[in-house]
Amino acid sequence: MESNTKILLYDDYCPLCTWYSGLFVKYKLLKPENRIPFSKADIEILTSIDVEKAKDEIPFFDTKTGRTLYGIDSLLEILGQKLPVIKSIGNLKPVKWFLQRLYKLISYNRKVIVAKKCGHGDFDCSPGFNVFYRVLFMILFFFFNSLMLLPLHNNLFTSLSFYHLSFYQLQTAHLVFVAINCGVAVFLKQKQAIEFLGQVNMLALITILLLLPIMAFSSLVMATESIIVIYLAFLTALIIREYFRRMKYANIILTYKSVIAINLICLAAFLVYVFH
């Protein structure tokens, strides 16, 4: 376990950061007092690190030497205590290159993933806005969501008596929905447009992921149509609630009410077309 001179700072308004940094404490890679949230960090620590870099890459600060590791270097340093082989492999040039890009993909998009702002008056450790990694994030999960429609079509939707589409019709409806959102985004400012598309992309991903349990359940025990319909109804209500939360986070609700109206109309049309 690391000595008390080494401090890991994490974004306590990011559930992902809180979760994985908590695992370091749970598995005794860090002492509880060596894991400090940005919102409670002393000014002496904040002035000793590169704050702007720390917003993008989690810092691991040694109060004794003044040395700070960031991002993947921080994680490899911590994990390498119990498994030195991880640190050795992680520092291989091609592996390090991939891990750094993967880390940045997650870090730059962590606020899109969780859609949670820092508390009032707290130190804002939100990552910088990186267009490349935001667009890459959206492209990757657009393809993932599109591919996942195939097993959902074959193993879930076709078991419903009121579902009559072919996979190509389902995919076309999905692509039209995506195209409308992209069309709507054209009328927003660039940064807000990308933020909007990132949020609807995450909503689509959440929907797909939450459909997987009922698909697996239906495949294993042949769930009745009533159970599936009830699940889909609850899921729809959950996604609509999450939509409003995320649009509020992205400052869309108050500024662009027409966007909300178009989205809800399109969602209703999509559901009617798919389940008619």
N, C-alpha and C positions, 0 to 999 in steps of 0.2 A: 504494500500500500504506500502511496506517495506520502512524503513528510508534510508537516503542517506549513511548510514554506511555499507550497505550490497550490495555486487557487484556480479552479475552473469557473469561469463566468458564463452564465447561460441566460437566455431570454425566457423569463418566467411567464411571459404572456404568449408563449408558443408551446402548446401541449406536446408537440414532437420533441422540442428541446428539453422540456421538463421530464418527459418520459425517458429518453435515452440517457440523459445525464443522471437521472435517478437510478438507472440500472448500474452505473458505475459505483454508486454508493451501496446498492443492494448486494452486489457481488464483491464488495470490499476492494474495489480498485481505487476508490477515493474514500476518505473519511467525510462524514456529513459536513463538518466545518470547512472542508476544502472545496465545497460546491456552493457557490454564492450567486444568487440572482442579480442581474444588472440593477434592478430596482432597489436593492439593499447594499450595493457595493459602496465602499468608502471612497471618498473623493481622491484619496491618495492612490488607490488602485487605478481608478479611471484616468488619472493624469499620468500614470506610468505606462499605459498601453496605447497602442494606436486605435483610438476609439472608432474611427471610420472603418478601419479594416475589421475590427471586432464585431461590427454590426453584420458583416457578411460571413465572417469565419470565427467560430467560437474560440476564445482565447484561453490559454493555459499559462498563467503567470507565476513566475518564481519570485517571491518577495525577497528572497535572500540575494539572488544574483541579478535580478532585474530582467532576466531573459523571458521572452514571451513566445510561445508557439501558437500558431493559428490553424484552424480548420482541420484538415486531414492530419497534419503533423501533430496536433493536440491529441486527436483520437488514437493515432498510432502509438504515441508516447504512453498514453494511459493503458491501452490494451496490451502493449508490449511488456508490461510488468509481469503478467502471468503467462503470457504466450509470446515470448520473444520472436517466435517464427512469424507471427502476424506482422510485427514491425519490420522484420527482414524482408518478407515478401512484399509488404506494402510500400517499401522504399525502392523496390526495383523500378527502373525508369518507366517501362510501359504500364506497369500496374499503378504506379503513382500518378501517371498522366490520366489514366481512366478514373481513378478514385477522386482526383481533384475536380474533374469535370462533373462526375456524379454528385459530389458534395455541393458544388456550385449550383447545379440544377435544382437540388432540394433546398439549399439555403436561400437562394434568390427568390424562390417561390413559396417559402414557408408561410408567409402571410396570406398568400392566395389559398393555400391548402387549409389553413385554420380560420382565416378571416377574423382575426381578433387584434384589436388595437391595444396599445399600452394604456395603462391607467392614467387618469388625469394627474398631471404633475410628475409622473414617473419619467425616468430617463428613457427616451425613445430609441430602442435598439433595433428598429425595423431595418431590414437589409436594403441596400441600394436598388434602384429600379434598373434592371438590366434587360433590355429589349430582346437580345439574342436568347438568353436562357428562358425568358417568359414565352417567347414564340416557340422555342424548342419544346418546352413543357407542354404547350397546347397541342402541338403537332403530334407528339408521342402519344398523348392520351386520346387525341381524336382517333388515331389509328387503332389504339387499344379498344376504345369504345365501339368502333365500327366492327372490329373483328369479333368482339364478344356478342354481338347481335346474332351471330350464327348459332352458337350453342343455346342461347336463350330462345331463339325461334324454334329450333328443333326439339328442345327438351322441356320447354315451359309453355310458350304461347300456343303451340299447336295442340296442346291438351285442353284448351279452352274452346267451348262450343261456339262462342261469339267471335272467335278470331279466324279470319278467312284469307289472310294475306300470304303471298309467297315471300320467300326471304328477300328477293329483289325488290318487291314492293315495300317491305319494311325498311330496307336499306335506303331506298329512294326517299321515303318519308323522312328518315333521319337526316339525309343529306340536304333536303329542302329546309328542314328546321335549322340546320347549321348555317345554310346559306342566308336565311332570313336574319339570323343573329349577326352574321358578318355584315349584311347590308345595313342593319340598324347601327352597327358600330361605326360605320362611315360618317355618320352625322355627329359623332362625339369627338372631343379633342383626343389627340393621339394617345396620350398616357391613359386617359380615362377609358378610351375604346379598348385598349389592351387589357386594362384592369377588368372591364366588363366581360370581355371574351374569356379571360382567365377564370372568372367566377362561374360563368355558365358552363365552361368546360369542366370545372370541378364538380358542379351539380350533376352533370351527365355521368361523370366517373362515380360519384357517390351512388347514383341511381343504379348503375350497372353492378357495383359491388354489393349493394343491398338486395339485388335480385338473385344473386348467386346462392344464398342460403335456401330460398324457397325453391329454386331450381333443383338444388341437390336433394332437398327434402322430398320434392315431388318425384324425382327419379328413383329415390331409394324406397319410399313407402307408398308411392302412388297417391299423393294427396288429393283430396276431393276438390272439385271446382270451387266449392264454397270457401274452403280454406284459402285457396289461391286468390280468390276475388277479395276476401277480407284483407289479406296481406297486401295486395296491390292497392287497395283503398287507403290503408294506413300509410303505405309508402308514399302515395301521391300527396296525402296531407302533410307528411313529414317534409317532403321535398319542396312543397309550396312554402311552408314555414321557413325552411332553410333558405329558399330563394329570397324571401323578403329580408332575412337577416343579412345575407351576403350583399344584396343590393343597397342596404343601408350602410354597410361597411364601405362599399365602393362609392358612396355618395351619389347613387343613381336615383334613388326614390324621390328625393326632394327636388333635384335638378332636372331630371328627365322623366317626368311622369308618363309621357307618351311611350317611352321604351318599355315601362312596366306593363302598360296596356297591350302593346303589341306582343310582348312575350306571353302574357296570360291568354290572349286570344289564340296565338299559335299553339300553345300547349293544349288548350281545349280542342282545337282542330286536329292536332296530332293524335290525341287520345281517341277522339271520335272516329278518325280514319282508321286507326290501328285496331280498335276494339268496337267495331260496328256490327 
